[in-house]
Each structure stands twice: as C-alpha cells, then as structure tokens.
Amino acid sequence: MSHPPLDIPGLANARDLGGLQRQDGTVTPHGVFIRSDAPDLVSPEGWDLLRERGIATVVDLRRPEERTPGAPGDIDVIAVDLDGAERDFWEPLEADGRWGTPLYYVPHLTDLPHRMAGVLQAIATARPGGILFHCAAGWDRTGLVTMMLLRALDVTTEAARLDYATSFANAAAMEALRSRSQHAEERRAVLTRFGHTPESAFADAYESLDLEEWSKSAGLDPDVLLALRTWRSSAPAT
C-alpha cells in the first residue's frame, strides 16, 4: 500500500517509505527514508516534526543552480547533483518530454550510472538517523532514487507504482503551496503519447532494474550496496 502525505508544514509531497509491502510478506521499516518536495518552506514546527521522526540528514538531489537554503544547522545537508550537466543525454529527453517521467529512469541509470552511484554513496555514509531526500517537487528525481531503495528491499511492483502515483495525487496541494503548476496533465500527456500511464511507466522501469547487475556496472562499492540492501542496517539483507 502507499501512504497519504506526511502532515509537515511547508511540504506537500512528503511521505515515509516505511510500511510498503515486500515480496516476502513483510513491510519496509519506518523512519529510515522520507521522500519529499524541497524543504525550503518548512516551518520551525515542521522541522521539529521531522526531528521527531528521526531525520538527521537531508540529501538534496537538485542541480547546483536550483539549490535553496532551508535546513537548520543541526541537520546535515548533502547536495548531490543527480541530473548532471551531460547535455547530449538530456537534450532529446527534454525535446520529447520524457525528462519529467519515469521514461528517463533506465536510460539515466545506463548512460550516467555515476550520478546515481554518488547519491547512493551519500545515503550509505550519512550519519546515523533518518534521511529525507528531495528534488524540487519530490517527483521524478526523487522517484528515481525511491525506485532504487524500494527495489533493494524487494518491495512489490504494486506498492512501488502506487507510491510513485501518489505524486500525481499530491499535485494540487503542491501547486497551492508553491503557487506554480506542477504540470501533472502535461506529464500524463507525454506518457500517453508513449503508450503509458504514470503507473505503467514506473512499473516498467522498476521491473527492468537488476540491482546486482547495475551495481557491478556502476562500480558501486560493496559496502554501499550492503547499506542499500539493508536500508542502513534497519532490515535484514535481501
């Protein structure tokens, strides 16, 4: 199952990745990873609520020119540019709209594996405590990292795709919070043009991911893979 947004003032697309159904019948642990939109609008009360949930580190996936201040001094902030500036990769995806959908996930992991490897390294080596990771809207860059985390614990395709679709359900709240369009219908139109729904596009990418093979091709450190497979020692290795 997926979860409703966390009630954190200043966030409209935040959710704990705990409680999602795994293939072995168990569920993912709570308090390890929260995915969200950018936390630049989080109030002091909101940060208190995040601390209560154990958040000790924020991982910012945005490009350098997008980054905004927002985390208080006692929260570690690790900035890792997941997109990268490889224009040969991005230009065709931007031209046909795939950049804002899961249709870019597999090409990104294949062509720019070092980008995701850098994010996973940051997640694996962050100080003890929960991690909030985000991009701008908490939608697709955040969704791509979420795909890796859920695959690592063998979350069912159904639970994973429902989590992805939650961002579409939260679009109106994001628009109200930030006073700008989240382009949900444009995203749907692009996916329709490619023969997909949001759920089916995510599911295709999710099911195609062989984490072991990808980690080898990306040169991922074995300790980082183990941290991924155990959700930072919060679950038995799959």
C-alpha positions as CSV (number, residue, x, y, z in Angstrom):
1,M,0.0,0.0,0.0
2,S,1.0,3.7,-0.3
3,H,0.6,6.3,2.3
4,P,-1.0,9.8,2.5
5,P,1.3,12.7,2.7
6,L,3.0,13.4,6.0
7,D,1.5,16.4,7.7
8,I,4.6,18.6,7.8
9,P,4.0,22.4,7.4
10,G,5.9,23.5,4.3
11,L,5.8,20.1,2.5
12,A,3.1,18.9,0.1
13,N,4.6,15.8,-1.4
14,A,6.3,14.1,1.6
15,R,5.9,10.5,2.7
16,D,7.8,8.0,4.8
17,L,8.8,5.0,2.7
18,G,8.0,2.6,5.6
19,G,5.1,0.2,5.6
20,L,5.3,-0.8,1.9
21,Q,4.6,-4.4,1.1
22,R,7.6,-6.6,0.3
23,Q,7.7,-9.8,-1.8
24,D,8.4,-11.9,1.4
25,G,5.2,-10.6,3.1
26,T,7.0,-8.2,5.4
27,V,6.9,-4.4,5.1
28,T,9.6,-1.7,4.8
29,P,10.7,-0.1,8.1
30,H,9.5,3.3,9.1
31,G,11.8,6.2,10.0
32,V,14.6,5.4,7.6
33,F,13.8,7.3,4.5
34,I,11.4,10.2,3.8
35,R,10.9,11.4,0.2
36,S,9.7,14.9,-0.3
37,D,9.5,18.1,-2.2
38,A,12.1,20.8,-1.5
39,P,12.1,21.7,2.2
40,D,12.8,25.4,1.8
41,L,9.3,26.3,3.0
42,V,9.3,24.0,6.1
43,S,8.5,26.0,9.2
44,P,10.4,25.6,12.5
45,E,7.4,23.5,13.7
46,G,7.8,21.3,10.6
47,W,11.5,20.7,11.3
48,D,10.6,19.7,14.9
49,L,8.2,17.1,13.4
50,L,10.9,15.8,11.1
51,R,13.3,15.6,14.0
52,E,10.7,13.6,16.0
53,R,10.7,11.2,13.0
54,G,14.4,10.8,13.4
55,I,15.6,12.9,10.4
56,A,19.2,13.7,10.8
57,T,20.3,14.3,7.2
58,V,18.8,15.9,4.1
59,V,20.0,14.7,0.7
60,D,19.4,17.4,-2.0
61,L,19.2,15.9,-5.5
62,R,18.9,19.2,-7.4
63,R,21.3,20.8,-9.8
64,P,23.6,23.5,-8.2
65,E,21.6,26.4,-9.7
66,E,18.4,25.1,-8.2
67,R,19.5,24.8,-4.6
68,T,18.0,26.8,-1.9
69,P,18.7,27.1,1.8
70,G,16.3,25.6,4.2
71,A,17.6,23.1,6.7
72,P,18.5,24.2,10.2
73,G,22.1,23.9,11.4
74,D,21.7,20.7,13.3
75,I,20.5,18.8,10.2
76,D,23.3,17.6,7.8
77,V,22.7,18.6,4.2
78,I,24.4,16.6,1.4
79,A,24.0,18.0,-2.1
80,V,24.4,15.5,-4.9
81,D,23.5,16.5,-8.5
82,L,21.5,13.5,-9.7
83,D,20.7,15.1,-13.1
84,G,24.2,16.1,-14.2
85,A,25.1,18.5,-17.0
86,E,25.5,16.0,-19.8
87,R,23.6,17.8,-22.5
88,D,24.0,15.1,-25.1
89,F,22.0,12.9,-22.7
90,W,19.3,15.4,-21.7
91,E,18.5,17.3,-24.9
92,P,16.5,14.5,-26.7
93,L,14.6,13.8,-23.4
94,E,13.8,17.4,-22.9
95,A,12.7,17.7,-26.5
96,D,10.1,15.0,-26.3
97,G,9.0,15.4,-22.6
98,R,10.4,12.2,-21.2
99,W,12.6,14.1,-18.8
100,G,9.7,14.6,-16.4
101,T,8.5,11.0,-16.4
102,P,9.9,7.5,-15.5
103,L,10.7,7.0,-19.2
104,Y,14.1,8.5,-18.5
105,Y,14.9,6.3,-15.5
106,V,16.5,3.3,-17.3
107,P,18.5,5.5,-19.8
108,H,19.8,7.6,-16.9
109,L,20.9,4.5,-14.9
110,T,22.5,3.1,-18.1
111,D,24.2,6.1,-19.5
112,L,25.0,8.1,-16.3
113,P,25.5,5.4,-13.7
114,H,28.0,7.6,-11.7
115,R,25.2,10.0,-10.9
116,M,23.1,7.5,-9.0
117,A,26.2,5.9,-7.5
118,G,27.1,9.3,-6.0
119,V,23.6,9.6,-4.4
120,L,23.7,6.1,-3.0
121,Q,27.2,6.7,-1.6
122,A,25.9,9.8,0.2
123,I,22.9,7.8,1.6
124,A,25.1,4.9,2.7
125,T,27.6,7.1,4.5
126,A,25.4,9.7,6.1
127,R,25.5,9.9,9.9
128,P,23.1,7.7,11.9
129,G,19.5,8.7,11.8
130,G,16.8,9.1,9.2
131,I,17.3,10.6,5.8
132,L,15.0,13.0,3.9
133,F,15.8,13.1,0.2
134,H,14.3,15.5,-2.2
135,C,14.5,17.4,-5.5
136,A,12.2,20.3,-6.3
137,A,8.8,18.7,-6.5
138,G,9.8,15.4,-5.0
139,W,8.5,13.8,-8.2
140,D,10.9,12.2,-10.6
141,R,14.5,12.6,-9.4
142,T,13.2,11.7,-6.0
143,G,11.2,8.9,-7.7
144,L,14.3,7.5,-9.4
145,V,16.1,7.3,-6.0
146,T,13.0,5.8,-4.5
147,M,12.9,3.1,-7.2
148,M,16.5,2.1,-6.2
149,L,15.6,2.0,-2.5
150,L,12.4,0.0,-2.9
151,R,14.0,-2.4,-5.3
152,A,16.7,-3.0,-2.8
153,L,14.1,-4.4,-0.3
154,D,12.1,-6.3,-2.9
155,V,9.0,-4.1,-2.5
156,T,6.2,-5.4,-4.7
157,T,5.7,-3.7,-8.0
158,E,2.1,-2.8,-7.0
159,A,3.3,-1.0,-3.8
160,A,6.1,0.8,-5.6
161,R,4.0,2.0,-8.5
162,L,1.3,3.3,-6.1
163,D,3.9,5.2,-4.2
164,Y,5.0,6.8,-7.5
165,A,1.4,7.7,-8.5
166,T,1.0,9.5,-5.1
167,S,2.9,12.5,-6.5
168,F,0.1,12.9,-9.1
169,A,-2.5,12.9,-6.3
170,N,-0.4,15.5,-4.4
171,A,0.0,17.8,-7.4
172,A,-2.9,20.2,-6.4
173,A,-1.5,20.6,-2.9
174,M,1.9,21.3,-4.3
175,E,0.5,23.9,-6.6
176,A,-1.3,25.6,-3.7
177,L,1.8,25.6,-1.5
178,R,4.2,26.9,-4.2
179,S,1.8,28.9,-6.4
180,R,3.1,27.3,-9.6
181,S,1.9,24.5,-11.8
182,Q,3.3,21.0,-11.3
183,H,2.4,20.1,-14.9
184,A,0.6,16.9,-13.9
185,E,-1.6,16.8,-17.1
186,E,1.4,17.5,-19.3
187,R,3.2,14.6,-17.7
188,R,0.2,12.4,-18.3
189,A,0.0,13.5,-21.9
190,V,3.7,12.7,-22.6
191,L,3.2,9.3,-21.1
192,T,0.0,8.7,-23.1
193,R,1.9,9.6,-26.3
194,F,4.4,6.8,-25.4
195,G,1.7,4.3,-24.6
196,H,1.9,4.6,-20.8
197,T,0.1,5.7,-17.7
198,P,2.2,7.0,-14.8
199,E,1.8,3.7,-13.0
200,S,2.8,1.5,-16.0
201,A,5.8,3.7,-16.9
202,F,7.1,3.4,-13.4
203,A,6.4,-0.3,-13.2
204,D,8.3,-1.0,-16.5
205,A,11.4,0.8,-15.2
206,Y,11.1,-0.8,-11.7
207,E,10.7,-4.4,-13.1
208,S,13.6,-3.9,-15.5
209,L,16.1,-3.0,-12.8
210,D,18.5,-5.7,-11.8
211,L,20.2,-4.1,-8.8
212,E,23.1,-6.5,-8.6
213,E,24.0,-6.1,-12.3
214,W,23.6,-2.4,-12.2
215,S,25.8,-2.1,-9.1
216,K,28.5,-4.0,-10.8
217,S,28.4,-1.9,-14.0
218,A,28.3,1.3,-11.9
219,G,31.3,0.2,-9.8
220,L,29.3,0.5,-6.6
221,D,31.3,-0.2,-3.5
222,P,30.1,-3.4,-1.8
223,D,29.6,-1.6,1.5
224,V,27.3,0.9,-0.2
225,L,25.3,-2.0,-1.8
226,L,25.0,-3.7,1.6
227,A,23.8,-0.4,3.1
228,L,21.2,-0.2,0.3
229,R,20.2,-3.9,0.7
230,T,19.7,-3.4,4.5
231,W,18.3,0.1,4.4
232,R,21.2,1.3,6.5
233,S,21.1,-1.7,8.8
234,S,17.4,-1.3,9.6
235,A,16.3,-4.5,7.8
236,P,17.9,-7.9,7.1
237,A,19.7,-8.1,3.8
238,T,17.6,-9.4,1.0
